[in-house]
Amino acid sequence: MKTTFLAGLFAGLSLPLYAQVPTESGEDARVFTLADFEQFAPRSAADMIAQIPGFTITGSDGQRGFGQAQENVLINGQRISSKSTSARQVLSRIPATNVERIEIVEGASLDIPGLSGQVANVIATANGISGTWTYRHRYRENLPPALDWLELSVNGQAGTLGWTVGIETEPNRGAAAGRENITDGNGDLIEYREEDGTFIADFVGLNGSLNWKPANGHIANLNAEYNLWEPDERETSSVFSPDGTLLRQTVFQFKENEWNSEISGDYELDAGPGRLKLIGLQRNEYSPTRAKFFGADLDGNNLSNQVFDRQVDESESILRGEYNLSGANNSDWQFSLEGAFNTLESEAQLFQGDTFDSVTQIDMGNPNIRVEEKRAEAFVTHGRQLSKDLRLQVSLGAEQSEIMSDGANSQTRNFTRPKGSASLSWTMNEKTTVNASVERQVGQLNFFDFVSNVDLNQGDDQTGNVDIVPDQRWRLALEVERDFGDWGAVTAEVFGDQIEDLVDQVPIGLGEGPGNIDDASRVGLEIEGTLKFDKLGWSGAQLDFETFLQDTFLDDPLTGETRDFNNNTIYYYELNFRHDIPNTNWAWGFNYEAFDRAPAFRRDVRRYFHQPQGFAWGFIEHKDVFGMTGSIFFANLLDSDDNFQRIVYVPDRTGVIDRIEDRSRNFGGILTLRLQGSF
């Protein structure tokens, strides 16, 4: 999805009075400067981007290397040569005062494969020392407060060398409690449980970057970051008979002590008639986890003590070269070659015991595995102006990959996959643009799909699948962007995917796990935009909205029936209202969002999660608290519940219902205090 939970917090007062001017590449663009956002007191480039009606930052989840661009943000005309750092994070580190302008251009006008629709090119410079910071307090019921939530970024410029250093600390706190009813296949209550779950996690990250632009036209960027992630999840359950007699108590706990690091960079220079750019990245992650389950009847019988330890090492190495040429009639060419080497190594141990103090290691067969993928791809991309209002971009290429697994079922496989895209951008008039695209995509493998996992809490174990392959799909999309001036803007997209080798849950031997479905498809619609109320006499008020609908189709590998993808989003919508009170520093607003997901299907289980009330939050903001922006957020205004249903069948989903577990948990109110500043 293109929006995030906090994306609408900086919604604008009125449509900025942008200029329609040619960019340095010669393409027409909407151009915004800091003066267009002055009434909102933006602290960072991210605040400015969020105020532009009709534009939303797209995500980069699942991006395969650098070759399939997804994020629609450029910094000084260049893609961000990092995978761990999102465009939104980079923009939040750029002070608004350092932004010279923001150009909104069409992706088809750029020599970047995979980009279509609106793209934001943020032109920013730094003079001396500057920076941005955000500090938060968050309070939730039944949890310690989150007091050390800080984002700080400092920028500097010394001659031709620019630099940025930053630190982020983000404590995560979550809690929910409620009742779970267990009924048999006839709907009769067997037992019920009173459950209480908490999630406490701490994140600390350090980041830095260097940018070098000497007078000879060379450009060099170096980025580095190091993060620590330590979640602690705990769930307690008291089991009662239908008459209310306490029978059994259980405790489940999950901990992880992860660190990850990434170093990336690029170097660009003139070479012959064109321009050469080299990009490199090295990412590493170390993730030791421990899951523990302990339960016993009230009299001490039927005691179960289980421990599952797993240690995972991951790495990703990418080297990419791009050569860009400009041709006649506003045309361009890009020739690219990319190589990648990905690895995952997992070691696991399972322990069981029937006393509180001791456990014995259980033979898991061959629980250790190493997975490697060597991949190379080559592309040729060409863009040209077909007429004054019509531009074409075509990208053709292929990838060669070798996947090796070293474990119980050691094997090596080789694949060749064609890839490419074609997009047309039609400027119907100065207010309307239509984009059409067709693309052949290859999905990104999740190496954890190769690894078996033990679920001590629900018992939904996973069998690793060394035969899994990346999905391939044809994607068709049609997008219309319409600027309604002082009324706002709307972007609507319809799309369809025809998919081969979709990764979904399948039976594997006597167990189950991720596997490939031969044929699948999906169709969808996404509409997002801004409606401003100034013309209706309510100055400073606006409503940002987004709706996402999709339908998916696959033949269930167990039953043969057509169903949705596992846990697929069926619909999602979000309404975000904001009112900046004229001639004051005050603003207020509220947000409401709701969704529905398809069930998650397993061999003998059907799971369904929903939030019937949706989720709502409101805020009050003052833009000048001793030179800072102060905000108060009140979340869960509707006192929402998280509902979860788990239906267990015997012998599997082709049989009859054995039991139904219905759970409802309330997670209470959330209060957040936030201060933002820049210097």
ChimeraX attribute file (.defattr): number of C-alpha atoms within 10 A of each C-alpha:
attribute: neighborCount
match mode: 1-to-1
recipient: residues
	/A:1	13
	/A:2	15
	/A:3	15
	/A:4	12
	/A:5	9
	/A:6	9
	/A:7	18
	/A:8	24
	/A:9	21
	/A:10	18
	/A:11	26
	/A:12	27
	/A:13	23
	/A:14	27
	/A:15	23
	/A:16	21
	/A:17	15
	/A:18	16
	/A:19	13
	/A:20	14
	/A:21	13
	/A:22	14
	/A:23	15
	/A:24	8
	/A:25	10
	/A:26	10
	/A:27	13
	/A:28	19
	/A:29	21
	/A:30	16
	/A:31	22
	/A:32	23
	/A:33	20
	/A:34	19
	/A:35	12
	/A:36	18
	/A:37	22
	/A:38	11
	/A:39	17
	/A:40	20
	/A:41	18
	/A:42	24
	/A:43	24
	/A:44	24
	/A:45	26
	/A:46	22
	/A:47	25
	/A:48	28
	/A:49	25
	/A:50	20
	/A:51	25
	/A:52	25
	/A:53	26
	/A:54	22
	/A:55	23
	/A:56	23
	/A:57	23
	/A:58	18
	/A:59	19
	/A:60	18
	/A:61	13
	/A:62	13
	/A:63	16
	/A:64	17
	/A:65	23
	/A:66	22
	/A:67	17
	/A:68	19
	/A:69	17
	/A:70	19
	/A:71	22
	/A:72	25
	/A:73	28
	/A:74	18
	/A:75	16
	/A:76	16
	/A:77	15
	/A:78	12
	/A:79	17
	/A:80	21
	/A:81	18
	/A:82	24
	/A:83	20
	/A:84	17
	/A:85	16
	/A:86	17
	/A:87	22
	/A:88	19
	/A:89	12
	/A:90	16
	/A:91	20
	/A:92	23
	/A:93	25
	/A:94	27
	/A:95	28
	/A:96	26
	/A:97	19
	/A:98	18
	/A:99	19
	/A:100	14
	/A:101	20
	/A:102	26
	/A:103	26
	/A:104	24
	/A:105	22
	/A:106	24
	/A:107	23
	/A:108	31
	/A:109	27
	/A:110	22
	/A:111	23
	/A:112	23
	/A:113	28
	/A:114	25
	/A:115	23
	/A:116	26
	/A:117	26
	/A:118	23
	/A:119	25
	/A:120	25
	/A:121	22
	/A:122	24
	/A:123	18
	/A:124	17
	/A:125	16
	/A:126	19
	/A:127	12
	/A:128	10
	/A:129	13
	/A:130	19
	/A:131	25
	/A:132	21
	/A:133	23
	/A:134	20
	/A:135	19
	/A:136	19
	/A:137	17
	/A:138	20
	/A:139	16
	/A:140	18
	/A:141	15
	/A:142	14
	/A:143	13
	/A:144	12
	/A:145	16
	/A:146	18
	/A:147	15
	/A:148	15
	/A:149	19
	/A:150	18
	/A:151	20
	/A:152	19
	/A:153	23
	/A:154	20
	/A:155	25
	/A:156	18
	/A:157	18
	/A:158	12
	/A:159	11
	/A:160	11
	/A:161	14
	/A:162	19
	/A:163	19
	/A:164	20
	/A:165	19
	/A:166	19
	/A:167	18
	/A:168	20
	/A:169	19
	/A:170	19
	/A:171	21
	/A:172	17
	/A:173	22
	/A:174	18
	/A:175	20
	/A:176	19
	/A:177	22
	/A:178	18
	/A:179	17
	/A:180	22
	/A:181	20
	/A:182	22
	/A:183	19
	/A:184	16
	/A:185	14
	/A:186	10
	/A:187	11
	/A:188	13
	/A:189	17
	/A:190	15
	/A:191	20
	/A:192	24
	/A:193	24
	/A:194	17
	/A:195	21
	/A:196	19
	/A:197	19
	/A:198	18
	/A:199	17
	/A:200	18
	/A:201	16
	/A:202	18
	/A:203	17
	/A:204	18
	/A:205	18
	/A:206	17
	/A:207	19
	/A:208	18
	/A:209	18
	/A:210	18
	/A:211	19
	/A:212	19
	/A:213	15
	/A:214	12
	/A:215	8
	/A:216	8
	/A:217	10
	/A:218	15
	/A:219	17
	/A:220	18
	/A:221	20
	/A:222	20
	/A:223	22
	/A:224	21
	/A:225	21
	/A:226	18
	/A:227	18
	/A:228	18
	/A:229	17
	/A:230	18
	/A:231	19
	/A:232	17
	/A:233	18
	/A:234	18
	/A:235	19
	/A:236	19
	/A:237	21
	/A:238	19
	/A:239	21
	/A:240	18
	/A:241	15
	/A:242	15
	/A:243	10
	/A:244	11
	/A:245	11
	/A:246	16
	/A:247	15
	/A:248	20
	/A:249	20
	/A:250	19
	/A:251	19
	/A:252	20
	/A:253	20
	/A:254	20
	/A:255	18
	/A:256	18
	/A:257	16
	/A:258	19
	/A:259	18
	/A:260	19
	/A:261	19
	/A:262	22
	/A:263	22
	/A:264	23
	/A:265	21
	/A:266	22
	/A:267	17
	/A:268	19
	/A:269	16
	/A:270	15
	/A:271	12
	/A:272	8
	/A:273	11
	/A:274	15
	/A:275	16
	/A:276	20
	/A:277	19
	/A:278	18
	/A:279	21
	/A:280	21
	/A:281	23
	/A:282	20
	/A:283	21
	/A:284	18
	/A:285	18
	/A:286	18
	/A:287	17
	/A:288	17
	/A:289	18
	/A:290	17
	/A:291	21
	/A:292	20
	/A:293	21
	/A:294	22
	/A:295	22
	/A:296	19
	/A:297	16
	/A:298	14
	/A:299	9
	/A:300	11
	/A:301	12
	/A:302	13
	/A:303	18
	/A:304	17
	/A:305	23
	/A:306	22
	/A:307	22
	/A:308	21
	/A:309	17
	/A:310	19
	/A:311	18
	/A:312	20
	/A:313	17
	/A:314	19
	/A:315	18
	/A:316	18
	/A:317	19
	/A:318	19
	/A:319	20
	/A:320	21
	/A:321	18
	/A:322	19
	/A:323	20
	/A:324	21
	/A:325	17
	/A:326	17
	/A:327	14
	/A:328	8
	/A:329	10
	/A:330	15
	/A:331	19
	/A:332	20
	/A:333	22
	/A:334	21
	/A:335	19
	/A:336	21
	/A:337	18
	/A:338	21
	/A:339	20
	/A:340	21
	/A:341	18
	/A:342	19
	/A:343	19
	/A:344	23
	/A:345	21
	/A:346	22
	/A:347	16
	/A:348	21
	/A:349	17
	/A:350	18
	/A:351	17
	/A:352	18
	/A:353	17
	/A:354	17
	/A:355	15
	/A:356	13
	/A:357	7
	/A:358	11
	/A:359	16
	/A:360	13
	/A:361	13
	/A:362	12
	/A:363	10
	/A:364	12
	/A:365	7
	/A:366	12
	/A:367	18
	/A:368	19
	/A:369	22
	/A:370	20
	/A:371	23
	/A:372	20
	/A:373	20
	/A:374	16
	/A:375	20
	/A:376	19
	/A:377	21
	/A:378	20
	/A:379	19
	/A:380	18
	/A:381	22
	/A:382	24
	/A:383	26
	/A:384	22
	/A:385	19
	/A:386	15
	/A:387	10
	/A:388	8
	/A:389	12
	/A:390	18
	/A:391	21
	/A:392	21
	/A:393	28
	/A:394	22
	/A:395	23
	/A:396	18
	/A:397	18
	/A:398	15
	/A:399	18
	/A:400	15
	/A:401	18
	/A:402	15
	/A:403	20
	/A:404	18
	/A:405	22
	/A:406	15
	/A:407	17
	/A:408	12
	/A:409	11
	/A:410	12
	/A:411	13
	/A:412	14
	/A:413	12
	/A:414	12
	/A:415	12
	/A:416	13
	/A:417	15
	/A:418	15
	/A:419	21
	/A:420	21
	/A:421	22
	/A:422	22
	/A:423	26
	/A:424	24
	/A:425	25
	/A:426	21
	/A:427	18
	/A:428	13
	/A:429	10
	/A:430	10
	/A:431	12
	/A:432	16
	/A:433	21
	/A:434	21
	/A:435	24
	/A:436	21
	/A:437	23
	/A:438	19
	/A:439	20
	/A:440	21
	/A:441	22
	/A:442	22
	/A:443	16
	/A:444	15
	/A:445	16
	/A:446	15
	/A:447	21
	/A:448	16
	/A:449	19
	/A:450	24
	/A:451	26
	/A:452	21
	/A:453	18
	/A:454	19
	/A:455	13
	/A:456	19
	/A:457	18
	/A:458	9
	/A:459	8
	/A:460	17
	/A:461	15
	/A:462	20
	/A:463	22
	/A:464	22
	/A:465	22
	/A:466	24
	/A:467	16
	/A:468	19
	/A:469	19
	/A:470	18
	/A:471	19
	/A:472	21
	/A:473	21
	/A:474	18
	/A:475	19
	/A:476	19
	/A:477	19
	/A:478	18
	/A:479	20
	/A:480	19
	/A:481	23
	/A:482	19
	/A:483	19
	/A:484	17
	/A:485	14
	/A:486	15
	/A:487	18
	/A:488	22
	/A:489	23
	/A:490	22
	/A:491	24
	/A:492	19
	/A:493	19
	/A:494	18
	/A:495	18
	/A:496	20
	/A:497	21
	/A:498	17
	/A:499	23
	/A:500	18
	/A:501	18
	/A:502	24
	/A:503	24
	/A:504	19
	/A:505	22
	/A:506	21
	/A:507	15
	/A:508	15
	/A:509	8
	/A:510	7
	/A:511	15
	/A:512	20
	/A:513	24
	/A:514	25
	/A:515	25
	/A:516	19
	/A:517	19
	/A:518	14
	/A:519	16
	/A:520	21
	/A:521	19
	/A:522	17
	/A:523	17
	/A:524	17
	/A:525	18
	/A:526	20
	/A:527	19
	/A:528	24
	/A:529	22
	/A:530	29
	/A:531	21
	/A:532	26
	/A:533	19
	/A:534	16
	/A:535	9
	/A:536	9
	/A:537	8
	/A:538	13
	/A:539	16
	/A:540	18
	/A:541	24
	/A:542	25
	/A:543	21
	/A:544	25
	/A:545	21
	/A:546	21
	/A:547	19
	/A:548	21
	/A:549	17
	/A:550	18
	/A:551	18
	/A:552	20
	/A:553	17
	/A:554	21
	/A:555	16
	/A:556	17
	/A:557	17
	/A:558	16
	/A:559	12
	/A:560	9
	/A:561	10
	/A:562	13
	/A:563	17
	/A:564	23
	/A:565	26
	/A:566	19
	/A:567	16
	/A:568	15
	/A:569	19
	/A:570	17
	/A:571	18
	/A:572	17
	/A:573	18
	/A:574	23
	/A:575	18
	/A:576	23
	/A:577	22
	/A:578	25
	/A:579	21
	/A:580	23
	/A:581	15
	/A:582	14
	/A:583	8
	/A:584	11
	/A:585	16
	/A:586	18
	/A:587	20
	/A:588	19
	/A:589	21
	/A:590	21
	/A:591	23
	/A:592	19
	/A:593	18
	/A:594	17
	/A:595	19
	/A:596	19
	/A:597	18
	/A:598	20
	/A:599	21
	/A:600	18
	/A:601	22
	/A:602	22
	/A:603	24
	/A:604	21
	/A:605	20
	/A:606	17
	/A:607	18
	/A:608	17
	/A:609	18
	/A:610	18
	/A:611	16
	/A:612	13
	/A:613	16
	/A:614	19
	/A:615	19
	/A:616	20
	/A:617	19
	/A:618	19
	/A:619	19
	/A:620	16
	/A:621	20
	/A:622	17
	/A:623	21
	/A:624	15
	/A:625	14
	/A:626	8
	/A:627	10
	/A:628	17
	/A:629	21
	/A:630	21
	/A:631	20
	/A:632	19
	/A:633	19
	/A:634	16
	/A:635	20
	/A:636	20
	/A:637	16
	/A:638	14
	/A:639	14
	/A:640	18
	/A:641	22
	/A:642	18
	/A:643	17
	/A:644	16
	/A:645	19
	/A:646	19
	/A:647	21
	/A:648	23
	/A:649	19
	/A:650	14
	/A:651	12
	/A:652	16
	/A:653	18
	/A:654	12
	/A:655	11
	/A:656	13
	/A:657	19
	/A:658	17
	/A:659	21
	/A:660	25
	/A:661	19
	/A:662	18
	/A:663	22
	/A:664	19
	/A:665	20
	/A:666	16
	/A:667	21
	/A:668	19
	/A:669	16
	/A:670	16
	/A:671	17
	/A:672	17
	/A:673	16
	/A:674	17
	/A:675	19
	/A:676	21
	/A:677	22
	/A:678	22
	/A:679	13
